[in-house]
Amino acid sequence: MQDVHAHPSYAAIVKRLRRANGHLHNVIGMIELERPCADVAQQLQAVERAIQAAKRVLVHEHLDHCLDEAMLGQPAEARARMREFKNITKYL
């Protein structure tokens, strides 16, 4: 298993995913207790957003750090295009 400290954001991503996992466990309990569908849907939306946030952080971490390393030694034009690409991914 890779060290969670290899990238600065990995510890935060793991924390988000553990929180989402706990919420998901609660949602399962809500369904088993036959809680109102609106309440279950609201909690599922929270789980979904937490997972999406973790994914977004992971992807941006990769773009910001891993691709920078890959671009070392590349021509200035290629590095400039990579910067443009990284800038537009903020809107994903």
N, C-alpha and C positions, 0 to 999 in steps of 0.2 A: 504494500500500500504506500502511496506517495505521501510525503510529509505535508500536513495541512498548512505548514508555514512556508512552503515553497513559493507561494504567491501571497502577497499581502491580504488579498480579499478572501482567501479560502476559509479562514476561520469564521468570518462573517457569513459566508455562504452556508457553511455547515450549521451555524447557529440558526439561520433563517429556515433551513430545511428541517431541522429538528423541531422548531416551533410549528412549522406547517404539518409535520408528522403528528405532533400532539393534537393539533386542531382536527386533523383528519380522523384520528382515533375518537375524538369527541363527537364528530359527525356520525361515525358508525354507531356510537352509543345513542345518539339522538334518533337515528333511524330505527334502531332496535326498540327504543322506548315509544316509537310512533309519534314523535313530536311533529308539529305542524310542518307541512312541506315548505312554507315560506321561510320558516326558521332554519330548516336544513339547507335550503338553497342559499340563504344568506351566508351561512357558515362555509358552504362549499365554495362560494365566491371568494371568501377570505383566504381559503386554502389555495385556490387557483392563483390569486394575486401574489401570495407569498412565494409560490413556486416560480411564477413569471419573473418576479423581482430577483430571485436567486439566479435564474437563468440569464437575465439581463446583466447582472454584475459579472457573472462568469464570462460572458461573451465580450463585454467591454474590457475586462481584465486581459483577456487573450489579445484583443486588438491593441490595447495600449502597451503591453509589455512583450508578449511573444513575437508579434509581428515587427515591432521595433528592432528586436534582435535579429530577425530574419532579413531586415532591410539594411543591416550594416554592410558597408562596402558597395551598396548599389548606387547607380547614378542618381544625381540630384533630382532629375525629372521623375524617376520611379519613386523616390522618397516623398516628393511633393504630391504625387498621385495617391500614395498611401495615406498621407495626412488628410487629403480631401475625403478619401473613403472613410477614414476614422471619424472625421467631423460629421459626416452625414449619418453615420450609424447612431448618433445621439438621438435621432428622431424615430428610431425603431420602437 
